[in-house]
């Protein structure tokens, strides 16, 4: 009996010692890995912080606008026009907006989103204010454009030209897309005095949401058909098929078609 107890105690002791040893070894090993990982991450983040930030900002500044690139290339230009024709339900409007987005170096997705928010692509849209009237695709204000005749406001090409030129001016003056849109909607004075109303912030949010929808759909339906390498546009895979797209194939934009 005594021998059995001694043997049992010895066995328990050996198990405990081994368990403690393994635990200490695991703790030291995992601790070393943990601290090594933390140190590595800290070193990586702190290695060249300015270079990382500069690279991110430079990449954003130098990003290629796929829509404009494909629009400018003769091989894919018709595809881009057809895509926006399906969205606007008007080839004339699609061509006018693309033309001046190209001339003024603005992202087509942003300009088409702005036109949607302003007029729902209705060239005859009218909104009467207390002392002025907003008219046409980009809702040009009668006080801001006093040299235009009444019918000029309803001409899609002229309205797009003045509206997009004004957006370019607002963005250059403001220094950013968001502030530029705010100026387009609320005026430069209110934005500069930090008195931008909430309605303008909601206005910008709707435009950005619609812009994102256009970009996602463009990538899904059109951009994937082409390869852009060193500024050269080529069909991806098989020969490019007819690019006219029915508007029913725009599920991402259906929510925005509500009046």
C-alpha positions as CSV (number, residue, x, y, z in Angstrom):
1,X,0.0,0.0,0.0
2,X,2.8,2.4,1.0
3,X,4.7,1.6,-2.2
4,X,1.6,2.3,-4.3
5,X,1.1,5.7,-2.6
6,X,4.8,6.6,-3.1
7,X,4.5,5.6,-6.7
8,X,1.3,7.6,-7.2
9,X,2.8,10.7,-5.5
10,X,5.9,10.4,-7.7
11,X,3.8,10.1,-10.9
12,X,1.8,13.2,-9.9
13,X,4.9,15.1,-9.1
14,X,6.5,14.3,-12.5
15,X,3.3,15.2,-14.3
16,X,3.1,18.6,-12.5
17,X,6.8,19.3,-13.2
18,X,6.5,18.5,-16.8
19,X,3.3,20.6,-17.1
20,X,4.9,23.6,-15.5
21,X,7.9,23.2,-17.7
22,X,5.9,23.0,-20.9
23,X,3.8,26.0,-19.8
24,X,6.8,28.1,-19.1
25,X,8.4,27.1,-22.4
26,X,5.1,27.9,-24.3
27,X,4.7,31.2,-22.5
28,X,8.2,32.3,-23.3
29,X,8.0,31.1,-26.9
30,X,4.6,32.7,-27.5
31,X,5.6,35.8,-25.6
32,X,8.7,36.1,-27.7
33,X,6.6,35.7,-30.9
34,X,4.0,38.1,-29.6
35,X,6.5,40.8,-28.7
36,X,8.4,40.2,-31.9
37,X,5.2,40.6,-33.9
38,X,4.4,43.8,-32.1
39,X,7.9,45.1,-32.5
40,X,7.9,44.2,-36.2
41,X,4.6,46.0,-36.7
42,X,5.7,49.0,-34.8
43,X,9.0,49.1,-36.8
44,X,7.0,48.7,-40.1
45,X,4.6,51.6,-39.3
46,X,7.4,53.8,-38.0
47,X,9.9,52.9,-40.6
48,X,9.0,55.6,-43.2
49,X,5.7,57.2,-42.2
50,X,6.1,60.2,-44.5
51,X,6.9,58.0,-47.5
52,X,3.8,56.0,-46.9
53,X,1.6,59.1,-46.7
54,X,3.2,60.6,-49.7
55,X,2.7,57.5,-51.7
56,X,-1.0,57.3,-50.8
57,X,-1.5,61.0,-51.7
58,X,0.4,60.7,-55.0
59,X,-1.5,57.6,-56.0
60,X,-4.8,59.4,-55.5
61,X,-3.6,62.4,-57.4
62,X,-2.3,60.4,-60.3
63,X,-5.1,57.8,-60.6
64,X,-6.3,57.1,-64.1
65,X,-9.9,57.9,-64.8
66,X,-11.0,54.8,-66.6
67,X,-14.2,56.4,-68.0
68,X,-12.3,59.3,-69.6
69,X,-9.6,57.0,-70.9
70,X,-12.1,54.7,-72.6
71,X,-14.1,57.7,-73.8
72,X,-11.0,59.2,-75.4
73,X,-10.0,56.1,-77.3
74,X,-11.8,55.6,-80.6
75,X,-12.0,51.8,-80.1
76,X,-14.1,52.1,-76.8
77,X,-15.7,55.6,-77.1
78,X,-19.0,54.3,-78.5
79,X,-19.2,51.9,-75.6
80,X,-18.9,54.7,-73.1
81,X,-21.5,56.8,-74.9
82,X,-23.9,53.9,-75.1
83,X,-23.5,53.2,-71.3
84,X,-24.4,56.7,-70.3
85,X,-27.2,56.9,-73.0
86,X,-28.8,54.0,-71.2
87,X,-28.6,55.8,-67.9
88,X,-29.9,59.2,-69.2
89,X,-32.3,57.8,-71.8
90,X,-30.9,60.3,-74.2
91,X,-27.9,60.1,-76.5
92,X,-27.8,63.9,-76.9
93,X,-27.5,64.4,-73.1
94,X,-24.9,61.6,-72.8
95,X,-22.7,63.0,-75.5
96,X,-23.0,66.6,-74.2
97,X,-22.0,65.7,-70.6
98,X,-19.2,63.4,-71.7
99,X,-17.8,66.1,-74.1
100,X,-17.5,68.8,-71.4
101,X,-16.4,66.4,-68.7
102,X,-13.6,65.6,-71.0
103,X,-12.9,69.2,-71.8
104,X,-12.8,70.3,-68.2
105,X,-11.0,67.2,-66.9
106,X,-13.8,66.1,-64.5
107,X,-14.8,62.5,-63.7
108,X,-17.8,61.6,-65.8
109,X,-19.3,59.7,-62.8
110,X,-19.3,62.8,-60.7
111,X,-20.7,65.0,-63.5
112,X,-23.5,62.6,-64.4
113,X,-24.3,62.2,-60.7
114,X,-24.6,66.0,-60.3
115,X,-26.9,66.2,-63.3
116,X,-29.1,63.5,-61.8
117,X,-29.4,65.3,-58.5
118,X,-30.1,68.6,-60.2
119,X,-32.6,67.7,-62.9
120,X,-33.0,63.9,-63.2
121,X,-31.6,64.4,-66.7
122,X,-34.6,66.6,-67.6
123,X,-33.3,69.4,-69.9
124,X,-36.6,71.3,-69.3
125,X,-36.5,71.1,-65.5
126,X,-37.4,74.4,-63.7
127,X,-37.1,75.4,-60.1
128,X,-38.3,78.9,-59.0
129,X,-36.7,80.6,-56.1
130,X,-37.7,83.9,-54.4
131,X,-35.6,86.1,-56.6
132,X,-34.3,83.8,-59.3
133,X,-34.9,80.7,-61.4
134,X,-32.9,77.5,-61.8
135,X,-33.3,75.8,-65.2
136,X,-32.1,72.9,-67.4
137,X,-29.8,69.9,-66.9
138,X,-27.5,71.5,-64.3
139,X,-30.1,73.9,-62.9
140,X,-28.2,77.1,-64.0
141,X,-29.3,80.1,-61.9
142,X,-30.7,83.1,-63.8
143,X,-28.7,85.5,-61.6
144,X,-25.4,83.5,-61.9
145,X,-25.8,83.4,-65.7
146,X,-27.5,86.7,-66.7
147,X,-26.0,86.6,-70.3
148,X,-28.0,83.5,-71.2
149,X,-31.3,83.8,-73.0
150,X,-34.2,81.8,-71.7
151,X,-34.0,79.1,-74.4
152,X,-30.2,78.8,-73.8
153,X,-30.9,77.3,-70.4
154,X,-32.9,74.5,-72.0
155,X,-30.3,73.7,-74.6
156,X,-28.6,70.5,-73.3
157,X,-25.3,71.3,-74.9
158,X,-25.1,74.9,-73.7
159,X,-26.4,74.0,-70.2
160,X,-23.9,71.2,-69.9
161,X,-21.1,73.4,-71.0
162,X,-21.9,76.2,-68.5
163,X,-22.8,73.8,-65.7
164,X,-19.7,71.7,-66.0
165,X,-17.5,74.8,-66.4
166,X,-19.0,76.2,-63.2
167,X,-18.4,73.0,-61.3
168,X,-14.8,73.0,-62.5
169,X,-14.4,76.6,-61.2
170,X,-16.0,75.8,-57.9
171,X,-13.7,72.8,-57.4
172,X,-10.6,74.7,-58.3
173,X,-11.6,77.6,-56.0
174,X,-12.5,75.2,-53.1
175,X,-9.6,72.8,-53.5
176,X,-11.7,69.7,-53.1
177,X,-14.6,67.8,-54.6
178,X,-16.8,68.0,-51.5
179,X,-16.3,71.7,-51.0
180,X,-16.7,72.4,-54.7
181,X,-20.1,70.6,-54.7
182,X,-21.0,72.6,-51.6
183,X,-20.2,75.9,-53.5
184,X,-22.1,74.7,-56.5
185,X,-25.2,74.2,-54.4
186,X,-25.0,76.8,-51.6
187,X,-22.7,79.5,-53.2
188,X,-19.1,80.4,-52.5
189,X,-20.0,83.0,-49.7
190,X,-21.9,80.6,-47.5
191,X,-19.2,77.9,-47.8
192,X,-16.3,80.2,-47.2
193,X,-18.1,81.6,-44.1
194,X,-18.6,78.0,-42.7
195,X,-22.3,78.4,-42.9
196,X,-23.1,75.5,-45.2
197,X,-26.6,74.3,-44.5
198,X,-27.5,70.7,-43.7
199,X,-29.5,70.4,-46.9
200,X,-26.3,71.0,-48.8
201,X,-24.5,68.2,-46.9
202,X,-27.4,65.9,-47.8
203,X,-27.2,67.0,-51.4
204,X,-23.5,66.1,-51.5
205,X,-24.2,62.7,-49.9
206,X,-26.8,61.9,-52.5
207,X,-24.5,62.8,-55.4
208,X,-21.6,60.7,-54.0
209,X,-23.9,57.7,-53.5
210,X,-25.1,58.0,-57.1
211,X,-21.6,58.5,-58.3
212,X,-20.5,55.3,-56.5
213,X,-23.3,53.4,-58.1
214,X,-22.3,54.6,-61.6
215,X,-18.7,53.6,-61.0
216,X,-19.6,50.1,-59.7
217,X,-21.9,49.5,-62.6
218,X,-19.4,50.9,-65.2
219,X,-16.7,48.5,-63.8
220,X,-19.1,45.6,-63.9
221,X,-20.7,46.2,-67.3
222,X,-18.0,47.9,-69.3
223,X,-14.6,48.4,-67.9
224,X,-14.0,44.7,-67.5
225,X,-14.3,44.4,-71.3
226,X,-11.2,46.4,-71.9
227,X,-7.5,46.4,-70.8
228,X,-5.6,49.6,-70.4
229,X,-1.9,49.2,-70.6
230,X,0.5,52.2,-70.9
231,X,-2.3,54.4,-72.2
232,X,-3.3,51.9,-74.9
233,X,-6.9,50.4,-74.8
234,X,-7.4,46.9,-76.1
235,X,-10.4,44.5,-75.9
236,X,-10.1,42.0,-73.0
237,X,-10.3,38.4,-74.3
238,X,-12.6,37.9,-77.2
239,X,-13.6,40.6,-79.7
240,X,-15.6,43.4,-78.2
241,X,-19.3,42.8,-78.7
242,X,-22.0,45.4,-79.4
243,X,-21.8,47.8,-76.4
244,X,-25.4,49.1,-76.4
245,X,-26.8,48.2,-73.0
246,X,-30.5,48.2,-72.2
247,X,-31.4,50.3,-69.2
248,X,-33.0,47.3,-67.5
249,X,-29.5,46.0,-66.9
250,X,-28.8,48.7,-64.4
251,X,-30.0,47.2,-61.0
252,X,-27.6,49.3,-59.0
253,X,-29.2,52.5,-60.3
254,X,-32.9,51.5,-60.0
255,X,-33.2,53.0,-56.6
256,X,-32.2,56.4,-58.1
257,X,-34.8,56.3,-60.8
258,X,-37.6,57.2,-58.4
259,X,-39.0,60.7,-59.0
